Amino acid sequence: MRLLLGGYTPDMDGRAAGIGVLDAGDPDGATVDGQLSLHPAVVAASSPSWVARHPSLDVVYAALEFRGEVQAYRRTGPDSWVPLGAAVAAGESVCHVAVAPDGGSLVASCWSDGRVVRMRVGAAGVPSAPVIAAAAVDPYGPEGDGGADRALGGGGSAGDIDLAAAARALREAAGSEFAHLVPDHDREPVAGSAAAGAAPGEDAADLRPSRAHQARYLPGGLIVTTDMGLDLVRFWRDTPRGLRPAQEVALPLGSGPRHTLWHPSGHLYVLTELSREIYVLGADREGVWRMLSATGLEGTLAGDTAAEIAMTPDGETVYAGVRGSDTIGVARVRGGGDRLQQLALVDAGAAWPRHHLVVRDTLLVAGQHSDDVVSMARDPRTGIPGRVRHRVEAPSPTCLVALP
């Protein structure tokens, strides 16, 4: 299989030269279990940290994080891509691009200024007409509502889980030996930290800035975005004038929702970067989204940060990358998709696993700090990855995208 590889260039302290092409086994095959080889600089670009495909055209879109722009590229050969149209300004540190299933629009997420930006995509695949969506409001700030779920234009109460009480009960049951593995939902935030209120003389907006990190198009025309800085999962409808807010779900203070995963059962899985948990969100008959369950990645370390969440094609096993301890959390989907059970925490085989991808029986992991991409075979019975089978040097990789 042939894949595109995004990365950080020297303008963001990386070593990549742009977008690379990774061959995993047979470039024209459907598996990635063979030897890995890299063409490191197929497209010269400024820190293309995220790359997304158009659903029907030989076009991809790169978030040029350092420049704050989205650039389209058109394929002209097996390993040849050229810019398509001009780059479109999105916002500071644009870090993610999601393309609509019909190819008619895309949404860019910006880390530094928190912007969520909808762009129209023309018939040839060229993005244009950026519209900045409504800014996020801190649910735990003076203008927020204390973290209650907000169905904008509809009803909705807070989730049914008292996470602080649950954490206290779990810690007591676990005993002193394992109490440290329980998420700290009952702990008071450290004064002056990003999860706490502003200290005297400090601006709360500086302590808890908006950090848009990912967008995803869901079935039925709904769009979901994460705001890692404000602990928000936001739902939208696309309109001719841009994105219209539909609902917000506030996750626990300081959890840091980063990336999402849509499960075939109709549930949304949200990986939190700071608390290293997977939350399951579901919609009721009225379409109001709520938290249903949370699964902590046991065995991770204080200071670790979660990165990417991916799933097997059958939807039975979920993988969450963790940077710091450099591990992959493996979880099995239980019930009707409304809860997860952790099976294992395994070595990622690479330092700072920024992104990973599941292709059939193989897990590909991009190690941003080890400057490599590795492949691991998954156990056909348990889904748990084994030892690294293949490795290739790849400068500062941040994103893997399979090509058709």
C-alpha positions in Angstrom: 0.0 0.0 0.0 1.1 3.5 -0.7 0.6 6.2 2.0 1.2 9.9 2.4 3.2 11.0 5.4 2.8 14.5 7.0 5.5 16.0 9.2 7.1 18.9 10.9 9.7 20.9 8.9 12.5 23.1 10.4 10.2 26.0 10.9 8.6 24.0 13.7 11.8 22.3 14.9 11.2 19.2 12.7 13.4 17.5 10.2 10.9 16.8 7.4 11.1 18.6 4.1 7.3 18.3 3.3 5.0 15.5 2.5 6.5 12.1 1.9 5.3 8.9 0.3 5.5 5.7 2.3 5.4 2.3 0.6 4.3 -0.5 2.9 4.9 -3.8 1.1 3.4 -3.8 -2.4 2.7 -0.2 -3.2 -0.4 -1.3 -5.2 -1.6 -3.8 -2.7 -4.3 -3.5 0.0 -2.1 -4.5 3.0 0.8 -2.9 4.8 2.5 -6.0 6.3 5.6 -5.9 4.1 8.8 -3.9 4.2 8.6 -0.2 4.6 10.3 2.4 2.3 10.1 6.1 2.2 10.3 8.8 -0.5 10.9 11.6 2.0 10.1 14.8 0.1 7.6 14.3 -2.7 5.9 17.6 -1.9 7.9 20.6 -0.5 5.6 22.2 2.1 5.9 24.1 5.4 5.1 21.8 8.3 2.2 19.8 6.7 1.3 18.3 10.1 -2.1 16.9 8.9 -3.1 15.6 5.5 -6.6 14.6 4.4 -7.9 13.0 1.2 -10.7 14.2 -1.0 -13.4 11.4 -1.2 -13.5 11.1 -5.0 -10.7 13.2 -6.5 -6.9 12.6 -6.6 -6.6 15.6 -4.3 -5.4 16.0 -0.7 -5.4 18.9 1.7 -2.6 19.8 4.1 -2.7 21.8 7.2 0.4 24.0 6.9 0.6 24.5 10.7 3.4 27.1 10.8 1.8 29.3 8.1 -1.7 28.9 9.3 -3.0 27.9 5.9 -4.7 25.0 4.1 -3.2 24.0 0.8 -4.7 21.6 -1.8 -2.4 19.3 -3.9 -3.4 17.3 -7.0 -1.9 14.0 -7.9 -0.1 13.9 -11.2 1.6 10.5 -11.0 2.2 7.6 -8.6 4.6 9.7 -6.5 4.0 13.1 -7.9 1.8 15.9 -6.4 1.5 19.6 -7.3 -0.2 22.5 -5.6 -3.8 23.0 -6.6 -4.9 26.7 -6.3 -3.6 29.1 -3.7 -3.2 28.4 0.0 -6.2 29.5 2.0 -5.7 31.3 5.4 -7.3 29.4 8.3 -5.9 30.5 11.6 -2.9 30.3 13.9 -1.4 26.8 14.1 -4.0 25.0 11.9 -3.5 21.4 12.9 -6.3 19.4 11.3 -8.4 19.2 8.2 -11.6 17.2 7.7 -13.2 16.8 4.3 -17.0 16.3 3.9 -18.1 12.9 2.5 -19.5 14.6 -0.6 -16.3 16.6 -1.1 -18.2 19.9 -1.1 -16.6 21.4 2.0 -13.9 21.0 4.6 -13.4 22.1 8.2 -10.0 23.3 9.5 -9.1 23.3 13.3 -6.6 25.8 14.7 -4.6 25.1 17.8 -3.3 28.6 18.8 -6.4 30.8 18.3 -9.1 28.1 18.7 -10.7 28.8 15.3 -13.0 26.3 13.6 -13.1 27.3 9.9 -15.5 26.0 7.2 -14.3 26.3 3.6 -16.2 25.5 0.4 -14.5 23.0 -2.0 -15.1 23.5 -5.7 -15.7 20.8 -8.3 -12.0 20.6 -9.1 -11.2 20.3 -5.4 -10.0 23.9 -4.7 -10.9 25.2 -1.3 -12.1 28.8 -0.9 -14.5 31.1 1.1 -13.3 30.5 4.6 -15.9 31.3 7.3 -14.9 31.3 10.9 -17.4 29.6 13.2 -18.6 31.0 16.5 -15.9 31.0 19.2 -16.0 28.6 22.0 -17.0 29.7 25.5 -15.3 28.1 28.5 -18.0 26.1 30.3 -16.1 26.4 33.5 -15.5 30.1 33.2 -17.5 33.1 34.4 -19.7 32.9 31.3 -20.1 29.2 31.3 -22.7 27.0 33.0 -20.4 24.9 35.2 -19.9 22.1 32.7 -23.5 21.2 31.9 -24.3 19.8 28.5 -25.8 22.5 26.3 -28.3 21.6 23.5 -28.3 24.9 21.6 -31.8 25.5 20.6 -33.0 22.3 22.4 -33.1 20.8 25.9 -30.6 18.5 27.6 -29.3 17.9 31.0 -25.8 17.0 32.2 -24.5 13.4 31.9 -25.7 10.8 34.3 -22.2 10.1 35.7 -20.8 11.7 38.8 -17.2 11.3 37.8 -15.8 12.7 41.0 -17.8 10.3 43.2 -16.9 7.4 40.9 -13.2 8.2 41.1 -13.4 8.3 44.9 -15.2 5.0 45.0 -12.8 3.4 42.6 -9.7 4.6 44.4 -11.0 3.3 47.7 -11.8 -0.1 46.1 -8.4 -0.3 44.4 -6.4 0.2 47.5 -3.1 2.0 48.0 -1.3 -0.2 45.4 -3.5 0.7 42.5 -5.2 3.9 43.5 -2.8 5.9 41.3 -4.3 4.3 38.2 -7.7 5.9 38.8 -8.3 9.2 36.9 -8.1 12.3 39.1 -11.7 13.6 38.6 -12.0 14.2 42.3 -8.8 16.1 42.7 -8.7 19.8 43.0 -6.9 21.5 40.1 -3.5 23.1 41.0 -3.9 26.8 41.4 -2.7 28.8 38.4 -2.7 25.7 36.1 -4.6 25.5 32.9 -7.3 23.4 34.6 -7.7 25.9 37.4 -9.2 29.4 37.7 -7.0 32.4 37.1 -4.7 33.4 39.9 -5.0 37.0 41.2 -3.8 39.4 38.5 -4.0 36.8 35.7 -6.3 36.6 32.8 -8.5 33.5 32.8 -8.5 33.5 29.0 -4.7 33.2 29.1 -4.9 30.2 31.4 -7.6 28.4 29.5 -7.4 29.4 25.9 -9.5 27.8 23.2 -7.6 25.0 21.4 -9.5 23.6 18.5 -7.9 20.3 17.5 -10.1 18.1 15.3 -13.3 18.0 13.2 -15.2 15.0 12.0 -18.2 14.7 9.6 -20.8 12.4 11.1 -23.8 10.6 9.5 -26.8 12.7 9.0 -25.0 16.0 8.2 -23.7 16.6 11.7 -20.2 17.8 12.3 -18.3 17.4 15.6 -15.2 19.3 16.7 -13.0 19.1 19.8 -11.7 22.0 21.9 -8.9 20.6 24.0 -8.3 23.9 25.9 -11.8 24.3 27.0 -12.8 20.6 27.5 -15.6 20.9 24.9 -17.1 18.6 22.3 -19.1 20.8 19.9 -21.7 19.7 17.4 -22.6 21.8 14.3 -24.8 21.9 11.2 -23.4 23.2 7.9 -25.3 26.1 6.3 -24.7 28.3 3.3 -23.4 31.0 5.8 -21.1 28.6 7.6 -21.3 26.3 10.6 -24.3 26.7 12.9 -23.9 25.5 16.5 -26.2 22.6 17.5 -25.0 21.4 20.9 -22.0 21.3 23.2 -21.0 18.6 25.7 -18.5 19.6 28.3 -16.1 16.9 29.4 -14.6 17.0 32.9 -12.4 20.0 33.8 -8.8 19.5 32.5 -9.5 16.3 30.5 -8.5 17.9 27.1 -10.6 16.3 24.3 -8.3 15.8 21.3 -9.5 13.4 18.7 -12.7 11.5 18.0 -13.7 8.2 16.4 -17.1 7.3 15.0 -18.3 3.8 15.8 -20.8 1.9 13.6 -23.1 1.5 16.6 -23.8 5.3 16.4 -21.6 6.2 19.3 -18.8 8.8 19.3 -15.5 7.9 21.1 -13.5 10.9 22.3 -9.9 10.5 23.3 -8.7 13.1 25.9 -5.1 14.2 25.7 -4.6 15.3 29.2 -6.5 12.8 31.3 -5.8 9.9 28.9 -9.3 8.6 28.8 -11.8 7.5 26.1 -15.3 8.9 26.6 -18.3 7.4 24.9 -21.0 9.9 23.8 -24.4 8.9 22.5 -27.5 10.7 21.3 -31.0 10.1 22.6 -34.2 10.0 20.5 -34.3 13.7 20.5 -30.8 13.9 19.1 -29.3 15.3 22.3 -25.7 14.0 23.0 -24.6 13.0 26.5 -21.6 11.2 28.1 -22.4 7.5 28.6 -19.1 6.1 29.9 -15.4 6.8 30.4 -12.5 4.4 30.3 -9.1 5.4 31.7 -6.0 4.1 30.1 -4.6 2.2 33.0 -0.8 2.0 33.3 -0.1 5.3 31.7 2.1 7.8 33.6 1.6 11.2 35.0 2.6 13.7 32.4 1.7 11.4 29.5 -0.4 12.8 26.7 -2.8 10.9 24.5 -2.6 11.5 20.7 -4.6 9.4 18.2 -7.5 7.0 18.4 -8.1 4.4 15.7 -10.2 1.2 15.3 -10.2 -2.1 13.5 -12.3 -2.5 10.4 -14.8 -4.7 12.3 -15.3 -2.0 15.0 -14.4 -4.4 17.8 -11.0 -3.1 19.0 -9.8 0.5 19.6 -6.2 1.7 19.8 -5.2 4.9 21.6 -1.6 6.3 21.3 0.1 7.7 24.4 3.2 10.0 24.2 5.7 10.0 27.0 5.5 6.4 28.1 5.3 5.8 24.3 2.5 3.1 24.5 -0.6 2.0 22.7 -3.7 1.4 24.8 -5.9 -1.5 23.5 -9.6 -1.6 24.3 -12.4 -3.9 23.3 -15.8 -2.5 22.5 -18.5 -3.8 24.8 -22.3 -3.8 25.0 -23.9 -2.1 22.1 -20.8 0.2 21.6 -21.6 2.3 24.6 -18.6 1.2 26.7 -15.0 0.1 26.4 -12.9 -2.4 28.3 -9.1 -2.0 28.3 -7.3 -5.1 27.3 -3.6 -4.1 27.3 -1.1 -1.3 27.2 1.7 -2.2 24.9 5.0 -0.6 23.7 4.4 1.6 20.7 7.8 0.7 19.2 8.5 4.4 18.5 9.2 7.5 20.5 6.3 10.0 20.8 3.6 8.1 18.8 1.9 11.1 17.2 -0.3 9.1 14.9 -1.2 5.5 14.1 -3.3 3.7 11.5 -5.0 0.3 11.4 -4.9 -1.5 8.1 -6.3 -5.1 8.3 -4.0 -7.1 10.6 -1.3 -4.4 10.9 -0.8 -1.3 13.0 1.4 1.5 11.6 2.8 4.0 14.1 4.5 7.3 13.4 7.1 8.2 16.0 7.6 11.9 15.9 10.6 12.0 18.2 12.3 8.8 17.0 12.0 9.9 13.4 10.5 6.6 12.1 7.4 4.7 11.2 7.0 1.1 12.5 4.6 -1.7 11.7 3.3 -4.3 14.1 1.1 -7.3 13.4 -2.0 -7.6 15.5 -3.0 -10.9 17.2 -5.9 -12.3 15.2 -7.7 -13.4 18.4 -7.2 -10.5 20.8 -6.2 -7.7 18.5 -3.2 -6.9 20.7 -0.2 -5.7 18.7 3.0 -7.7 18.9 6.6 -6.6 18.5 7.8 -4.3 15.7 8.2 -6.2 12.4 9.4 -3.4 10.1 10.8 0.0 10.6 11.8 2.9 8.3 13.5 6.2 9.0 11.1 9.1 8.6 11.8 12.6 9.7 9.4 14.1 12.3 6.3 12.2 11.1 3.0 13.5 12.3 0.3 11.9 10.1 -0.3 8.8 8.0 -2.9 8.7 5.2 -3.6 5.6 3.1 -4.0 6.2 -0.6 -6.5 4.3 -2.8 
